[in-house]
């Protein structure tokens, strides 16, 4: 943000007046009472109000007092505010006698921003637990500094009538707080109390009210081994006592979720530290206002059911972030599983009737309420890597906060995202607005959530895109959405962005760079410009284009998408591609007689798709060494291969040839098989494979840097959720003098694709 300045010519009495416009997340975060209090301290008169563009201030007083106000707006705004721009202009004196808070107005194009949902603040928690407070144990306690925002907003300016709290008129006591500039709840739109707020209920699976206090009843149900649906900020969760093996296993069976780990809600930081290895940076993220799920190494002594995270040495932990969570965990004093309220592959349920219909066969009871949720939002997920945030899923707590990127669009752009882990992104000027996590666009319900989310965010931002940026894969539903919309909206331009170009552009853009740079993109697969499914790429990349410099050698993908679900097929494919005899290998015996059928397919004249995917290479090795032949969730085989390698420290890797543009990944397969035949332990093989792969990628990047004269390397793609690979690559590239860019604001997986798409579209159309 540029520093605001005001060149003033004081009037004869030494007083000046200025009009100050503040942009960013400045509504619903206590900005007007902050300015009101600041004006009182500085002896200024005038007014402050909300409009369609943010906050507008007219302040009159001495020049030093106005300078002090500008400095405070820039340097110490309210905790939840994100100030992106301040502009100040001189105005004639008006001779006001006081400083007032003006009514909101909205007359022009809307440019204001909405705050993300925020975890319950310390002040509200103290009141929640104070028997003498009128909001004692009130499940919807909130103030200007915390509570629901994005998930309840229906329009702008951000006032109560434009939220789902519009149907709850304030009682006199709440209205007095709401209208008092000195009160912490001044213009806090969700403010309420037991007399005027929403009602919490505990109902059975058929919707009948259960007697007694809802929180007490819900806690008792969990203690007794039940499965509970809990309505949160952005949707329903499913809960079970995390230490109860039978309850967690029952939840897993009812939800049809075989192995994918469940998140765990811990009562507090002390409890979290007994469950996982928790450093200062991780603790800070857990306790932050964003309250994400943080992936941590599980303690072996953790009192958690094995069914919480089968076969996984990490768990996703979070802390309570709503009053309902706090009340429930206060009563339980024990961790609970808290997972998205859906069946596998469906979007999270957020509407009450839909939740009752979809979750009625899973939950024994519902802890619910009558405050509607406008926009679903899954919990955000992250890791801490080298002291920095490394997002896995950016959603609740972050959306719709904008990211400033290094390129400005001359016209509004919509990035339609990818097929898996979909997000979309709106670019307005240089502000990019990545959406909440939508999920995998593989069914009609998720597609409806996707199109509704696009329409809703467009209305909030008052943006109608004139450019749609989309993936090149013709079968992605996001691509079809762009093409179909382009066919019916005159003047709408489409920009196709290659998948790995988008990955690396996102990494460049979030780091404020435009390139060119060397980019390494490793993922499951993405549609290449040659019709091959890419996924292990070394590119010369900028926001305006890319050139392919090197890639993993291609291998067949027998069965297409079936090979993704059955890694043993990739083992068969790589053995075939390298001419390696499978005789005596356990993977072939385990999958006979289908193995023979796949071998015949690979040897036939039938067309089989090919891929350069690093993700599928991990799958092949995981199957070869006997870790996993079939997966129940994306990336499972690769995750378990990384875990196997974690038992081994630094080691020599398998040598890999680099021929012209080809990284001979087949050398890794031959070496793995050779080690298997002599009885080398699986953890050693896994570690040697990791080292061999990152050494090969480093060699390709170093050669490419020398050939191009470039000194920056960007890393992106879902395979870089593998920290052993990420650390190994980063350390070796840095050691040879290259500057490495990694993600810290959007995920390296397909959740970051939409940001890359809008960055490429903006840069590509900048000169048109």
HUDA-V907051 format. One record per residue. N is the residue number from 0. PSI is psi in whole degrees, -180 to 180 (NA if undefined). OMEGA is omega in whole degrees, 0 to 359 (none if undefined). Layout:
n = <N	N>
psi = <PSI	PSI>
omega = <OMEGA	OMEGA>
This chain:
n = <0	1	2	3	4	5	6	7	8	9	10	11	12	13	14	15	16	17	18	19	20	21	22	23	24	25	26	27	28	29	30	31	32	33	34	35	36	37	38	39	40	41	42	43	44	45	46	47	48	49	50	51	52	53	54	55	56	57	58	59	60	61	62	63	64	65	66	67	68	69	70	71	72	73	74	75	76	77	78	79	80	81	82	83	84	85	86	87	88	89	90	91	92	93	94	95	96	97	98	99	100	101	102	103	104	105	106	107	108	109	110	111	112	113	114	115	116	117	118	119	120	121	122	123	124	125	126	127	128	129	130	131	132	133	134	135	136	137	138	139	140	141	142	143	144	145	146	147	148	149	150	151	152	153	154	155	156	157	158	159	160	161	162	163	164	165	166	167	168	169	170	171	172	173	174	175	176	177	178	179	180	181	182	183	184	185	186	187	188	189	190	191	192	193	194	195	196	197	198	199	200	201	202	203	204	205	206	207	208	209	210	211	212	213	214	215	216	217	218	219	220	221	222	223	224	225	226	227	228	229	230	231	232	233	234	235	236	237	238	239	240	241	242	243	244	245	246	247	248	249	250	251	252	253	254	255	256	257	258	259	260	261	262	263	264	265	266	267	268	269	270	271	272	273	274	275	276	277	278	279	280	281	282	283	284	285	286	287	288	289	290	291	292	293	294	295	296	297	298	299	300	301	302	303	304	305	306	307	308	309	310	311	312	313	314	315	316	317	318	319	320	321	322	323	324	325	326	327	328	329	330	331	332	333	334	335	336	337	338	339	340	341	342	343	344	345	346	347	348	349	350	351	352	353	354	355	356	357	358	359	360	361	362	363	364	365	366	367	368	369	370	371	372	373	374	375	376	377	378	379	380	381	382	383	384	385	386	387	388	389	390	391	392	393	394	395	396	397	398	399	400	401	402	403	404	405	406	407	408	409	410	411	412	413	414	415	416	417	418	419	420	421	422	423	424	425	426	427	428	429	430	431	432	433	434	435	436	437	438	439	440	441	442	443	444	445	446	447	448	449	450	451	452	453	454	455	456	457	458	459	460	461	462	463	464	465	466	467	468	469	470	471	472	473	474	475	476	477	478	479	480	481	482	483	484	485	486	487	488	489	490	491	492	493	494	495	496	497	498	499	500	501	502	503	504	505	506	507	508	509	510	511	512	513	514	515	516	517	518	519	520	521	522	523	524	525	526	527	528	529	530	531	532	533	534	535	536	537	538	539	540	541	542	543	544	545	546	547	548	549	550	551	552	553	554	555	556	557	558	559	560	561	562	563	564	565	566	567	568	569	570	571	572	573	574	575	576	577	578	579	580	581	582	583	584	585	586	587	588	589	590	591	592	593	594	595	596	597	598	599	600	601	602	603	604	605	606	607	608	609	610	611	612	613	614	615	616	617	618	619	620	621	622	623	624	625	626	627	628	629	630	631	632	633	634	635	636	637	638	639	640	641	642	643	644	645	646	647	648	649	650	651	652	653	654	655	656	657	658	659	660	661	662	663	664	665	666	667	668	669	670	671	672	673	674	675	676	677	678	679	680	681	682	683	684	685	686	687	688	689	690	691	692	693	694	695	696	697	698	699	700	701	702	703	704	705	706	707	708	709	710	711	712	713	714	715	716	717	718	719	720	721	722	723	724	725	726	727	728	729	730	731	732	733	734	735	736	737	738	739	740	741	742	743	744	745	746	747	748	749	750	751	752	753	754	755	756	757	758	759	760	761	762	763	764	765	766	767>
psi = <131	148	127	146	156	111	109	149	100	144	173	-32	7	10	150	164	140	149	123	125	130	125	158	-153	92	7	138	15	16	23	-42	-46	-32	-47	-40	-46	-39	-43	-41	-42	-35	-1	33	151	164	-138	165	142	167	144	-169	-14	-7	-127	135	135	135	120	139	132	-156	155	-43	-36	-41	-40	-39	-37	-46	-42	-40	-40	-36	-43	-26	59	173	157	-38	-2	149	100	120	-21	140	129	136	136	151	149	158	150	146	-13	31	157	-6	172	124	160	116	159	152	152	157	98	-17	-167	136	131	3	161	150	140	149	163	145	142	151	131	167	-38	-43	-37	-40	-41	-39	-33	7	110	-21	-10	146	-12	24	123	30	118	-7	26	138	170	-171	-24	1	171	-171	143	-82	-38	-14	-9	138	-15	180	158	157	91	166	-37	-18	30	171	3	1	-28	9	86	140	142	167	-40	-44	-38	-37	-43	-43	-35	4	110	-22	-4	146	-17	16	121	30	106	-34	9	139	178	180	-22	-23	-2	-175	165	127	136	150	118	155	-179	-18	3	9	134	137	143	160	-179	128	-41	-47	-43	-39	-43	-43	-40	-41	-43	-35	3	14	168	126	134	130	124	120	-153	-47	11	-175	143	162	132	148	156	122	-21	0	103	-43	-41	-44	-41	-38	-42	-43	-41	-44	-33	-8	46	97	-52	-23	131	147	148	154	131	116	149	-31	-177	-39	-43	-39	-38	-21	-15	-30	162	116	112	175	-40	-41	-41	-40	-39	-44	-42	5	167	-20	-26	58	171	129	127	125	156	126	138	139	-29	4	131	64	145	144	-29	-7	-45	75	128	16	131	8	155	154	117	146	166	159	137	0	159	-37	-44	-47	-46	-43	-46	-30	-42	-36	-40	37	153	151	151	137	100	159	138	86	168	159	138	-1	157	157	136	133	-17	138	-48	-41	-42	-43	-40	-43	-30	-4	-28	-3	-48	142	-26	166	126	102	178	175	17	116	151	120	-44	125	147	115	162	143	152	136	168	165	121	118	39	0	153	134	94	142	-38	122	111	-114	138	-19	-44	136	41	133	158	132	121	167	11	139	139	134	-14	157	139	139	122	121	-12	-170	-167	-45	149	41	137	160	169	135	130	119	107	-125	9	119	134	86	141	175	165	122	-42	-163	123	72	4	167	-37	-43	-37	-39	-41	-37	-52	-37	-41	-41	-47	-43	-47	-37	-41	-43	-38	-5	47	127	109	144	-8	131	120	133	164	161	-16	119	-19	-5	136	-30	-36	-44	-37	-47	-46	-43	-39	-39	-28	-22	-8	105	139	-7	125	141	138	113	132	121	142	-48	-27	-43	-43	-53	-33	-37	-42	-44	-50	-43	-20	7	27	153	-10	-176	156	168	133	133	117	117	122	-168	-55	156	149	121	165	-15	9	-8	149	105	170	2	78	142	117	152	120	143	178	-22	-10	-178	161	130	121	-36	162	161	146	145	152	155	156	77	121	2	-122	-25	-34	-25	-36	-19	86	-24	-29	-36	-32	-46	-41	-45	-37	-42	-45	-30	2	29	129	124	-1	132	-7	131	-32	-37	-40	-39	-28	16	144	0	-30	-45	-39	-41	-39	-41	-42	-45	-28	-7	179	1	144	126	130	152	159	149	25	129	-35	-41	-27	-43	-43	-45	-46	-41	-39	-42	-42	0	16	-46	126	-26	146	151	-7	159	133	3	-45	-42	-39	-44	-29	-42	-42	-39	-41	-24	-17	-9	138	-156	138	166	144	166	135	143	130	149	103	113	-115	-4	127	112	76	-21	-27	-35	-42	-45	-41	-40	-47	-41	-43	-38	-41	-23	7	22	135	145	-45	-37	-44	-45	-42	-43	-37	-48	-48	-43	-41	-47	-28	-38	-42	-38	-45	-42	-40	-42	-44	-42	-39	-41	-40	-32	-16	11	150	7	137	125	138	126	167	150	-25	-23	9	-13	107	-29	-43	-44	-48	-43	-46	-50	-45	-43	-38	-41	-38	-26	12	12	145	128	131	131	172	147	-4	-29	160	151	-17	-166	-11	-16	-5	-42	-34	-44	-37	-45	-34	-43	-45	-42	-45	-37	-27	3	-34	1	NA>
omega = <177	183	180	177	181	176	187	170	184	174	186	179	176	182	178	176	181	170	185	177	181	181	180	174	188	176	181	182	179	185	182	176	175	180	179	179	179	179	178	180	186	179	180	174	181	180	172	180	174	168	187	183	181	179	176	182	164	185	183	180	179	180	177	179	177	177	179	177	179	180	180	178	182	193	184	176	177	189	184	182	171	183	180	182	174	177	182	178	178	176	175	175	177	177	176	181	181	176	188	171	185	176	179	175	179	185	183	177	185	177	181	181	179	179	170	172	190	181	180	184	183	181	178	178	178	178	181	185	182	181	181	183	182	176	177	180	177	188	184	179	181	176	181	186	184	173	183	175	187	185	180	186	179	181	177	358	183	174	187	181	180	175	178	172	182	181	180	180	181	172	181	182	178	179	179	177	183	184	182	182	181	184	180	181	178	180	170	191	180	186	179	179	180	182	187	185	176	182	176	181	169	183	178	185	178	177	180	180	175	186	175	179	184	181	179	179	179	179	179	180	179	179	181	176	181	174	187	170	183	178	182	181	186	180	180	171	171	187	171	179	190	179	183	185	182	181	181	178	178	176	180	181	181	183	183	181	192	189	187	186	172	171	181	176	180	182	181	183	180	178	179	182	176	183	186	176	192	176	181	181	178	179	179	178	180	185	183	179	179	175	180	163	179	179	187	175	183	174	181	181	184	180	181	176	179	182	178	182	185	176	184	181	175	172	174	182	170	178	178	180	173	176	178	177	183	181	182	181	174	180	184	185	180	180	176	166	176	185	184	180	180	164	181	176	176	173	179	179	180	176	189	181	179	179	179	182	186	185	182	178	180	186	173	180	182	169	192	180	187	171	183	171	180	185	177	178	177	175	174	181	179	168	170	183	180	177	182	175	177	188	171	175	182	184	183	181	180	181	7	180	183	171	174	180	189	179	180	178	176	178	185	182	171	172	189	175	184	180	180	180	189	159	168	184	175	176	177	187	177	180	177	182	175	183	167	177	178	180	182	182	184	177	187	182	178	178	177	178	179	183	177	179	178	181	184	180	176	178	181	182	184	183	170	186	173	177	174	177	187	177	179	184	186	183	176	178	177	176	179	176	181	182	181	178	179	182	185	180	181	177	179	182	179	177	176	182	180	190	185	170	179	177	186	176	177	179	177	187	182	175	176	182	180	183	6	178	168	179	174	181	180	181	180	173	174	186	180	180	179	180	176	177	182	177	175	197	169	187	159	193	169	177	183	180	179	175	182	183	180	179	173	177	184	175	178	176	188	182	179	183	178	179	177	180	182	184	179	177	177	174	178	182	182	176	178	183	182	180	182	180	180	184	178	179	185	183	179	180	182	188	174	7	182	178	180	179	179	177	178	178	182	181	184	177	179	181	178	179	178	182	173	189	172	179	179	174	175	179	182	182	179	178	181	184	174	180	183	176	181	181	177	173	185	175	187	182	180	178	183	174	177	179	178	181	184	177	183	178	177	180	174	179	174	179	181	178	175	183	178	180	187	169	190	181	176	177	178	181	180	181	177	181	179	178	178	185	179	174	177	181	182	179	179	178	181	181	179	178	180	182	180	181	183	174	179	178	177	180	179	180	180	177	180	178	179	181	185	184	181	185	181	178	178	181	180	183	188	179	179	163	174	187	178	178	181	181	181	178	184	183	183	177	178	182	179	172	178	178	187	175	175	181	171	184	172	182	173	180	186	173	178	185	186	176	178	180	182	178	178	181	180	181	183	182	185	183	184	none>
